[in-house]
Amino acid sequence: LVLIGHADTVTPPRFCEQMKAAQPAAAPELKLVVYPRGPHTFDMRLPDRTVLRMRLGYDAEASVDARRQVVAFLTAHGLIASGR
């Protein structure tokens, strides 16, 4: 599971997209979710700003979905019990 913001200037999503595209057919699924407005710190309640050319900020919608994605992933892989 890879969750990344499209506006991430620290770890640009193109590298994750390339990794997914290069994945062998027999490999386990790599789920990639790219949040359209998400900067590098999309799940942290930080004010929008640029520091050392890194765009930082918060995307509430992406944050909520990312938490849901993580719980679903961990549950599906038996790492947490469902209903938590």
Gaussian input, Z-matrix of N, CA and C with variables (Angstrom, degrees):
# hf/3-21g

backbone

0 1
 N
 C     1     B1
 C     2     B2     1     A1
 N     3     B3     2     A2     1     D1
 C     4     B4     3     A3     2     D2
 C     5     B5     4     A4     3     D3
 N     6     B6     5     A5     4     D4
 C     7     B7     6     A6     5     D5
 C     8     B8     7     A7     6     D6
 N     9     B9     8     A8     7     D7
 C    10    B10     9     A9     8     D8
 C    11    B11    10    A10     9     D9
 N    12    B12    11    A11    10    D10
 C    13    B13    12    A12    11    D11
 C    14    B14    13    A13    12    D12
 N    15    B15    14    A14    13    D13
 C    16    B16    15    A15    14    D14
 C    17    B17    16    A16    15    D15
 N    18    B18    17    A17    16    D16
 C    19    B19    18    A18    17    D17
 C    20    B20    19    A19    18    D18
 N    21    B21    20    A20    19    D19
 C    22    B22    21    A21    20    D20
 C    23    B23    22    A22    21    D21
 N    24    B24    23    A23    22    D22
 C    25    B25    24    A24    23    D23
 C    26    B26    25    A25    24    D24
 N    27    B27    26    A26    25    D25
 C    28    B28    27    A27    26    D26
 C    29    B29    28    A28    27    D27
 N    30    B30    29    A29    28    D28
 C    31    B31    30    A30    29    D29
 C    32    B32    31    A31    30    D30
 N    33    B33    32    A32    31    D31
 C    34    B34    33    A33    32    D32
 C    35    B35    34    A34    33    D33
 N    36    B36    35    A35    34    D34
 C    37    B37    36    A36    35    D35
 C    38    B38    37    A37    36    D36
 N    39    B39    38    A38    37    D37
 C    40    B40    39    A39    38    D38
 C    41    B41    40    A40    39    D39
 N    42    B42    41    A41    40    D40
 C    43    B43    42    A42    41    D41
 C    44    B44    43    A43    42    D42
 N    45    B45    44    A44    43    D43
 C    46    B46    45    A45    44    D44
 C    47    B47    46    A46    45    D45
 N    48    B48    47    A47    46    D46
 C    49    B49    48    A48    47    D47
 C    50    B50    49    A49    48    D48
 N    51    B51    50    A50    49    D49
 C    52    B52    51    A51    50    D50
 C    53    B53    52    A52    51    D51
 N    54    B54    53    A53    52    D52
 C    55    B55    54    A54    53    D53
 C    56    B56    55    A55    54    D54
 N    57    B57    56    A56    55    D55
 C    58    B58    57    A57    56    D56
 C    59    B59    58    A58    57    D57
 N    60    B60    59    A59    58    D58
 C    61    B61    60    A60    59    D59
 C    62    B62    61    A61    60    D60
 N    63    B63    62    A62    61    D61
 C    64    B64    63    A63    62    D62
 C    65    B65    64    A64    63    D63
 N    66    B66    65    A65    64    D64
 C    67    B67    66    A66    65    D65
 C    68    B68    67    A67    66    D66
 N    69    B69    68    A68    67    D67
 C    70    B70    69    A69    68    D68
 C    71    B71    70    A70    69    D69
 N    72    B72    71    A71    70    D70
 C    73    B73    72    A72    71    D71
 C    74    B74    73    A73    72    D72
 N    75    B75    74    A74    73    D73
 C    76    B76    75    A75    74    D74
 C    77    B77    76    A76    75    D75
 N    78    B78    77    A77    76    D76
 C    79    B79    78    A78    77    D77
 C    80    B80    79    A79    78    D78
 N    81    B81    80    A80    79    D79
 C    82    B82    81    A81    80    D80
 C    83    B83    82    A82    81    D81
 N    84    B84    83    A83    82    D82
 C    85    B85    84    A84    83    D83
 C    86    B86    85    A85    84    D84
 N    87    B87    86    A86    85    D85
 C    88    B88    87    A87    86    D86
 C    89    B89    88    A88    87    D87
 N    90    B90    89    A89    88    D88
 C    91    B91    90    A90    89    D89
 C    92    B92    91    A91    90    D90
 N    93    B93    92    A92    91    D91
 C    94    B94    93    A93    92    D92
 C    95    B95    94    A94    93    D93
 N    96    B96    95    A95    94    D94
 C    97    B97    96    A96    95    D95
 C    98    B98    97    A97    96    D96
 N    99    B99    98    A98    97    D97
 C   100   B100    99    A99    98    D98
 C   101   B101   100   A100    99    D99
 N   102   B102   101   A101   100   D100
 C   103   B103   102   A102   101   D101
 C   104   B104   103   A103   102   D102
 N   105   B105   104   A104   103   D103
 C   106   B106   105   A105   104   D104
 C   107   B107   106   A106   105   D105
 N   108   B108   107   A107   106   D106
 C   109   B109   108   A108   107   D107
 C   110   B110   109   A109   108   D108
 N   111   B111   110   A110   109   D109
 C   112   B112   111   A111   110   D110
 C   113   B113   112   A112   111   D111
 N   114   B114   113   A113   112   D112
 C   115   B115   114   A114   113   D113
 C   116   B116   115   A115   114   D114
 N   117   B117   116   A116   115   D115
 C   118   B118   117   A117   116   D116
 C   119   B119   118   A118   117   D117
 N   120   B120   119   A119   118   D118
 C   121   B121   120   A120   119   D119
 C   122   B122   121   A121   120   D120
 N   123   B123   122   A122   121   D121
 C   124   B124   123   A123   122   D122
 C   125   B125   124   A124   123   D123
 N   126   B126   125   A125   124   D124
 C   127   B127   126   A126   125   D125
 C   128   B128   127   A127   126   D126
 N   129   B129   128   A128   127   D127
 C   130   B130   129   A129   128   D128
 C   131   B131   130   A130   129   D129
 N   132   B132   131   A131   130   D130
 C   133   B133   132   A132   131   D131
 C   134   B134   133   A133   132   D132
 N   135   B135   134   A134   133   D133
 C   136   B136   135   A135   134   D134
 C   137   B137   136   A136   135   D135
 N   138   B138   137   A137   136   D136
 C   139   B139   138   A138   137   D137
 C   140   B140   139   A139   138   D138
 N   141   B141   140   A140   139   D139
 C   142   B142   141   A141   140   D140
 C   143   B143   142   A142   141   D141
 N   144   B144   143   A143   142   D142
 C   145   B145   144   A144   143   D143
 C   146   B146   145   A145   144   D144
 N   147   B147   146   A146   145   D145
 C   148   B148   147   A147   146   D146
 C   149   B149   148   A148   147   D147
 N   150   B150   149   A149   148   D148
 C   151   B151   150   A150   149   D149
 C   152   B152   151   A151   150   D150
 N   153   B153   152   A152   151   D151
 C   154   B154   153   A153   152   D152
 C   155   B155   154   A154   153   D153
 N   156   B156   155   A155   154   D154
 C   157   B157   156   A156   155   D155
 C   158   B158   157   A157   156   D156
 N   159   B159   158   A158   157   D157
 C   160   B160   159   A159   158   D158
 C   161   B161   160   A160   159   D159
 N   162   B162   161   A161   160   D160
 C   163   B163   162   A162   161   D161
 C   164   B164   163   A163   162   D162
 N   165   B165   164   A164   163   D163
 C   166   B166   165   A165   164   D164
 C   167   B167   166   A166   165   D165
 N   168   B168   167   A167   166   D166
 C   169   B169   168   A168   167   D167
 C   170   B170   169   A169   168   D168
 N   171   B171   170   A170   169   D169
 C   172   B172   171   A171   170   D170
 C   173   B173   172   A172   171   D171
 N   174   B174   173   A173   172   D172
 C   175   B175   174   A174   173   D173
 C   176   B176   175   A175   174   D174
 N   177   B177   176   A176   175   D175
 C   178   B178   177   A177   176   D176
 C   179   B179   178   A178   177   D177
 N   180   B180   179   A179   178   D178
 C   181   B181   180   A180   179   D179
 C   182   B182   181   A181   180   D180
 N   183   B183   182   A182   181   D181
 C   184   B184   183   A183   182   D182
 C   185   B185   184   A184   183   D183
 N   186   B186   185   A185   184   D184
 C   187   B187   186   A186   185   D185
 C   188   B188   187   A187   186   D186
 N   189   B189   188   A188   187   D187
 C   190   B190   189   A189   188   D188
 C   191   B191   190   A190   189   D189
 N   192   B192   191   A191   190   D190
 C   193   B193   192   A192   191   D191
 C   194   B194   193   A193   192   D192
 N   195   B195   194   A194   193   D193
 C   196   B196   195   A195   194   D194
 C   197   B197   196   A196   195   D195
 N   198   B198   197   A197   196   D196
 C   199   B199   198   A198   197   D197
 C   200   B200   199   A199   198   D198
 N   201   B201   200   A200   199   D199
 C   202   B202   201   A201   200   D200
 C   203   B203   202   A202   201   D201
 N   204   B204   203   A203   202   D202
 C   205   B205   204   A204   203   D203
 C   206   B206   205   A205   204   D204
 N   207   B207   206   A206   205   D205
 C   208   B208   207   A207   206   D206
 C   209   B209   208   A208   207   D207
 N   210   B210   209   A209   208   D208
 C   211   B211   210   A210   209   D209
 C   212   B212   211   A211   210   D210
 N   213   B213   212   A212   211   D211
 C   214   B214   213   A213   212   D212
 C   215   B215   214   A214   213   D213
 N   216   B216   215   A215   214   D214
 C   217   B217   216   A216   215   D215
 C   218   B218   217   A217   216   D216
 N   219   B219   218   A218   217   D217
 C   220   B220   219   A219   218   D218
 C   221   B221   220   A220   219   D219
 N   222   B222   221   A221   220   D220
 C   223   B223   222   A222   221   D221
 C   224   B224   223   A223   222   D222
 N   225   B225   224   A224   223   D223
 C   226   B226   225   A225   224   D224
 C   227   B227   226   A226   225   D225
 N   228   B228   227   A227   226   D226
 C   229   B229   228   A228   227   D227
 C   230   B230   229   A229   228   D228
 N   231   B231   230   A230   229   D229
 C   232   B232   231   A231   230   D230
 C   233   B233   232   A232   231   D231
 N   234   B234   233   A233   232   D232
 C   235   B235   234   A234   233   D233
 C   236   B236   235   A235   234   D234
 N   237   B237   236   A236   235   D235
 C   238   B238   237   A237   236   D236
 C   239   B239   238   A238   237   D237
 N   240   B240   239   A239   238   D238
 C   241   B241   240   A240   239   D239
 C   242   B242   241   A241   240   D240
 N   243   B243   242   A242   241   D241
 C   244   B244   243   A243   242   D242
 C   245   B245   244   A244   243   D243
 N   246   B246   245   A245   244   D244
 C   247   B247   246   A246   245   D245
 C   248   B248   247   A247   246   D246
 N   249   B249   248   A248   247   D247
 C   250   B250   249   A249   248   D248
 C   251   B251   250   A250   249   D249

   B1=1.4475
   B2=1.5229
   B3=1.3394
   B4=1.4560
   B5=1.5219
   B6=1.3123
   B7=1.4602
   B8=1.5200
   B9=1.3194
   B10=1.4599
   B11=1.5205
   B12=1.3150
   B13=1.4539
   B14=1.5184
   B15=1.3142
   B16=1.4680
   B17=1.5244
   B18=1.3277
   B19=1.4684
   B20=1.5255
   B21=1.3156
   B22=1.4682
   B23=1.5238
   B24=1.3251
   B25=1.4616
   B26=1.5280
   B27=1.3253
   B28=1.4641
   B29=1.5306
   B30=1.3053
   B31=1.4669
   B32=1.5308
   B33=1.3163
   B34=1.4535
   B35=1.5354
   B36=1.3225
   B37=1.4631
   B38=1.5205
   B39=1.3199
   B40=1.4733
   B41=1.5265
   B42=1.3321
   B43=1.4636
   B44=1.5309
   B45=1.3178
   B46=1.4679
   B47=1.5237
   B48=1.3244
   B49=1.4644
   B50=1.5303
   B51=1.3258
   B52=1.4638
   B53=1.5247
   B54=1.3277
   B55=1.4650
   B56=1.5248
   B57=1.3281
   B58=1.4549
   B59=1.5256
   B60=1.3288
   B61=1.4628
   B62=1.5281
   B63=1.3254
   B64=1.4664
   B65=1.5185
   B66=1.3059
   B67=1.4571
   B68=1.5298
   B69=1.3271
   B70=1.4644
   B71=1.5330
   B72=1.3046
   B73=1.4660
   B74=1.5333
   B75=1.3138
   B76=1.4684
   B77=1.5322
   B78=1.3074
   B79=1.4723
   B80=1.5261
   B81=1.3331
   B82=1.4694
   B83=1.5316
   B84=1.3157
   B85=1.4652
   B86=1.5258
   B87=1.3141
   B88=1.4521
   B89=1.5249
   B90=1.3158
   B91=1.4517
   B92=1.5141
   B93=1.3171
   B94=1.4529
   B95=1.5175
   B96=1.3353
   B97=1.4570
   B98=1.5252
   B99=1.3343
   B100=1.4656
   B101=1.5275
   B102=1.3221
   B103=1.4550
   B104=1.5315
   B105=1.3417
   B106=1.4691
   B107=1.5239
   B108=1.3163
   B109=1.4729
   B110=1.5256
   B111=1.3106
   B112=1.4558
   B113=1.5125
   B114=1.3398
   B115=1.4571
   B116=1.5384
   B117=1.3004
   B118=1.4692
   B119=1.5274
   B120=1.2800
   B121=1.4718
   B122=1.5275
   B123=1.3381
   B124=1.4685
   B125=1.5207
   B126=1.3219
   B127=1.4692
   B128=1.5346
   B129=1.3267
   B130=1.4623
   B131=1.5196
   B132=1.3039
   B133=1.4663
   B134=1.5261
   B135=1.3199
   B136=1.4620
   B137=1.5245
   B138=1.3151
   B139=1.4636
   B140=1.5347
   B141=1.3328
   B142=1.4615
   B143=1.5193
   B144=1.3268
   B145=1.4617
   B146=1.5242
   B147=1.3023
   B148=1.4599
   B149=1.5164
   B150=1.3302
   B151=1.4536
   B152=1.5256
   B153=1.3218
   B154=1.4736
   B155=1.5276
   B156=1.3109
   B157=1.4654
   B158=1.5238
   B159=1.3276
   B160=1.4668
   B161=1.5203
   B162=1.3188
   B163=1.4608
   B164=1.5204
   B165=1.3242
   B166=1.4524
   B167=1.5175
   B168=1.3028
   B169=1.4552
   B170=1.5142
   B171=1.3048
   B172=1.4575
   B173=1.5168
   B174=1.3263
   B175=1.4632
   B176=1.5234
   B177=1.3230
   B178=1.4668
   B179=1.5285
   B180=1.3238
   B181=1.4731
   B182=1.5188
   B183=1.3190
   B184=1.4621
   B185=1.5215
   B186=1.3175
   B187=1.4575
   B188=1.5274
   B189=1.3263
   B190=1.4724
   B191=1.5247
   B192=1.3364
   B193=1.4651
   B194=1.5215
   B195=1.3214
   B196=1.4647
   B197=1.5259
   B198=1.3110
   B199=1.4706
   B200=1.5298
   B201=1.3367
   B202=1.4628
   B203=1.5391
   B204=1.3087
   B205=1.4694
   B206=1.5321
   B207=1.3265
   B208=1.4665
   B209=1.5255
   B210=1.3168
   B211=1.4710
   B212=1.5265
   B213=1.3149
   B214=1.4695
   B215=1.5236
   B216=1.3307
   B217=1.4643
   B218=1.5290
   B219=1.3303
   B220=1.4692
   B221=1.5296
   B222=1.3140
   B223=1.4530
   B224=1.5218
   B225=1.3271
   B226=1.4730
   B227=1.5194
   B228=1.3179
   B229=1.4682
   B230=1.5309
   B231=1.3226
   B232=1.4621
   B233=1.5069
   B234=1.3089
   B235=1.4504
   B236=1.5192
   B237=1.3159
   B238=1.4719
   B239=1.5205
   B240=1.3228
   B241=1.4570
   B242=1.5253
   B243=1.3264
   B244=1.4679
   B245=1.5128
   B246=1.3117
   B247=1.4460
   B248=1.5065
   B249=1.3125
   B250=1.4701
   B251=1.4755
   A1=107.85
   A2=115.94
   A3=121.90
   A4=107.35
   A5=116.34
   A6=123.05
   A7=107.52
   A8=117.35
   A9=120.04
   A10=109.98
   A11=115.21
   A12=120.58
   A13=111.48
   A14=116.21
   A15=121.03
   A16=111.54
   A17=116.93
   A18=121.79
   A19=112.37
   A20=117.62
   A21=121.54
   A22=109.33
   A23=116.67
   A24=121.16
   A25=112.03
   A26=117.05
   A27=121.68
   A28=109.54
   A29=116.11
   A30=122.64
   A31=107.08
   A32=117.52
   A33=121.06
   A34=112.19
   A35=116.40
   A36=120.04
   A37=114.23
   A38=118.04
   A39=119.01
   A40=111.51
   A41=117.52
   A42=119.74
   A43=110.60
   A44=116.71
   A45=120.81
   A46=110.31
   A47=116.31
   A48=120.58
   A49=110.60
   A50=117.10
   A51=121.39
   A52=111.11
   A53=116.11
   A54=120.56
   A55=110.11
   A56=117.49
   A57=121.26
   A58=110.80
   A59=117.45
   A60=121.77
   A61=111.82
   A62=116.94
   A63=121.30
   A64=113.41
   A65=116.59
   A66=120.31
   A67=110.98
   A68=118.08
   A69=120.26
   A70=111.02
   A71=115.72
   A72=120.80
   A73=112.04
   A74=117.21
   A75=121.14
   A76=113.05
   A77=117.45
   A78=120.92
   A79=110.01
   A80=116.48
   A81=119.22
   A82=109.99
   A83=115.84
   A84=120.43
   A85=111.04
   A86=115.02
   A87=120.72
   A88=104.96
   A89=116.35
   A90=120.39
   A91=108.30
   A92=115.88
   A93=122.58
   A94=108.75
   A95=116.16
   A96=122.03
   A97=106.97
   A98=115.46
   A99=121.13
   A100=107.48
   A101=115.68
   A102=121.06
   A103=108.78
   A104=117.85
   A105=122.25
   A106=115.85
   A107=118.61
   A108=121.10
   A109=112.30
   A110=117.82
   A111=120.74
   A112=115.20
   A113=117.30
   A114=120.88
   A115=109.67
   A116=117.27
   A117=122.25
   A118=112.58
   A119=118.62
   A120=122.22
   A121=111.32
   A122=116.49
   A123=119.98
   A124=114.09
   A125=118.38
   A126=120.25
   A127=113.01
   A128=116.76
   A129=121.24
   A130=108.74
   A131=117.21
   A132=120.84
   A133=110.72
   A134=114.28
   A135=121.53
   A136=108.70
   A137=117.06
   A138=118.84
   A139=109.88
   A140=115.91
   A141=119.75
   A142=109.11
   A143=115.60
   A144=120.45
   A145=109.14
   A146=115.75
   A147=121.84
   A148=107.89
   A149=116.13
   A150=123.06
   A151=107.30
   A152=116.50
   A153=121.14
   A154=111.27
   A155=116.32
   A156=125.36
   A157=113.62
   A158=117.34
   A159=121.55
   A160=108.46
   A161=116.78
   A162=120.06
   A163=108.05
   A164=115.85
   A165=122.33
   A166=108.52
   A167=116.90
   A168=120.90
   A169=110.89
   A170=115.88
   A171=123.47
   A172=109.30
   A173=115.94
   A174=122.05
   A175=106.15
   A176=116.15
   A177=121.28
   A178=112.20
   A179=117.45
   A180=120.20
   A181=110.91
   A182=116.65
   A183=120.65
   A184=110.68
   A185=117.30
   A186=121.46
   A187=111.59
   A188=115.82
   A189=119.97
   A190=110.17
   A191=116.40
   A192=118.94
   A193=111.53
   A194=117.58
   A195=120.61
   A196=110.98
   A197=116.84
   A198=119.67
   A199=110.48
   A200=116.02
   A201=120.35
   A202=110.24
   A203=116.42
   A204=121.45
   A205=111.33
   A206=116.46
   A207=120.47
   A208=110.88
   A209=117.42
   A210=120.70
   A211=109.91
   A212=117.87
   A213=121.32
   A214=110.69
   A215=117.37
   A216=121.81
   A217=110.83
   A218=116.30
   A219=119.95
   A220=111.57
   A221=117.13
   A222=121.11
   A223=110.63
   A224=117.22
   A225=122.04
   A226=111.79
   A227=116.74
   A228=120.51
   A229=113.31
   A230=115.71
   A231=120.27
   A232=114.58
   A233=117.66
   A234=119.97
   A235=112.87
   A236=117.03
   A237=122.22
   A238=107.29
   A239=114.93
   A240=119.65
   A241=109.55
   A242=116.11
   A243=119.07
   A244=110.14
   A245=116.84
   A246=121.74
   A247=113.78
   A248=117.85
   A249=121.32
   A250=111.67
   D1=123.19
   D2=177.40
   D3=-125.02
   D4=122.45
   D5=178.68
   D6=-116.71
   D7=122.77
   D8=-175.25
   D9=-148.63
   D10=151.36
   D11=177.90
   D12=-91.07
   D13=139.97
   D14=177.47
   D15=-62.36
   D16=-29.32
   D17=-179.16
   D18=-91.31
   D19=15.72
   D20=-179.71
   D21=-74.10
   D22=114.86
   D23=178.80
   D24=-96.65
   D25=-4.68
   D26=179.11
   D27=-88.32
   D28=-51.31
   D29=175.95
   D30=-125.12
   D31=85.57
   D32=-175.42
   D33=-57.00
   D34=139.07
   D35=-176.29
   D36=-63.26
   D37=-19.04
   D38=-178.95
   D39=-59.76
   D40=-31.07
   D41=178.88
   D42=-67.94
   D43=-38.34
   D44=177.48
   D45=-69.26
   D46=-38.69
   D47=178.06
   D48=-64.81
   D49=-39.58
   D50=176.79
   D51=-64.93
   D52=-41.19
   D53=178.65
   D54=-61.56
   D55=-44.81
   D56=179.65
   D57=-64.49
   D58=-43.30
   D59=-179.36
   D60=-64.14
   D61=-30.82
   D62=-177.83
   D63=-87.35
   D64=-1.67
   D65=-176.77
   D66=-67.47
   D67=131.58
   D68=176.90
   D69=-63.12
   D70=148.94
   D71=-178.33
   D72=-58.33
   D73=-32.42
   D74=-177.03
   D75=-83.38
   D76=-6.21
   D77=-178.55
   D78=-72.96
   D79=155.15
   D80=174.51
   D81=-59.85
   D82=153.05
   D83=-178.35
   D84=-59.24
   D85=133.83
   D86=171.04
   D87=-109.01
   D88=110.24
   D89=179.13
   D90=-89.01
   D91=124.00
   D92=-179.11
   D93=-118.09
   D94=124.10
   D95=176.19
   D96=-119.81
   D97=120.53
   D98=178.35
   D99=-110.63
   D100=118.31
   D101=-179.21
   D102=-85.97
   D103=121.24
   D104=-170.97
   D105=-54.74
   D106=-37.15
   D107=-176.74
   D108=-108.53
   D109=2.58
   D110=-171.85
   D111=-73.95
   D112=123.42
   D113=171.02
   D114=-82.88
   D115=-174.99
   D116=-176.18
   D117=-56.60
   D118=-38.85
   D119=-175.98
   D120=-106.38
   D121=41.02
   D122=-171.56
   D123=-58.11
   D124=-23.51
   D125=-177.43
   D126=-101.96
   D127=12.13
   D128=177.21
   D129=-115.85
   D130=134.27
   D131=-177.56
   D132=-75.77
   D133=74.01
   D134=178.86
   D135=-112.58
   D136=147.74
   D137=175.22
   D138=-68.78
   D139=149.51
   D140=175.97
   D141=-62.65
   D142=129.66
   D143=177.88
   D144=-167.63
   D145=167.32
   D146=175.87
   D147=-119.85
   D148=127.16
   D149=179.94
   D150=-128.38
   D151=121.99
   D152=-178.94
   D153=50.14
   D154=43.64
   D155=180.00
   D156=67.14
   D157=14.18
   D158=176.71
   D159=-101.22
   D160=123.18
   D161=176.86
   D162=-81.67
   D163=121.03
   D164=179.91
   D165=-118.54
   D166=152.83
   D167=178.23
   D168=166.68
   D169=-173.62
   D170=-173.89
   D171=-124.90
   D172=139.64
   D173=174.00
   D174=-127.73
   D175=102.97
   D176=-174.31
   D177=-59.20
   D178=-43.94
   D179=-179.29
   D180=-63.39
   D181=-45.14
   D182=179.13
   D183=-63.39
   D184=-40.25
   D185=-179.86
   D186=-60.98
   D187=-46.50
   D188=179.49
   D189=-62.54
   D190=-45.29
   D191=-179.43
   D192=-66.59
   D193=-39.21
   D194=-179.68
   D195=-61.45
   D196=-42.36
   D197=178.36
   D198=-63.06
   D199=-40.38
   D200=177.45
   D201=-63.85
   D202=-42.86
   D203=179.69
   D204=-61.49
   D205=-43.10
   D206=-178.96
   D207=-65.33
   D208=-45.39
   D209=179.32
   D210=-62.34
   D211=-43.84
   D212=179.24
   D213=-62.64
   D214=-41.97
   D215=179.34
   D216=-63.61
   D217=-49.03
   D218=-179.14
   D219=-64.33
   D220=-38.24
   D221=177.37
   D222=-65.49
   D223=-46.44
   D224=-179.03
   D225=-60.67
   D226=-30.05
   D227=-179.76
   D228=-97.49
   D229=12.22
   D230=175.24
   D231=70.34
   D232=20.35
   D233=-177.71
   D234=-90.65
   D235=-19.32
   D236=169.99
   D237=-139.71
   D238=153.65
   D239=-179.81
   D240=-76.35
   D241=143.51
   D242=177.50
   D243=-64.45
   D244=150.24
   D245=-178.63
   D246=92.15
   D247=-0.39
   D248=178.49
   D249=-81.96

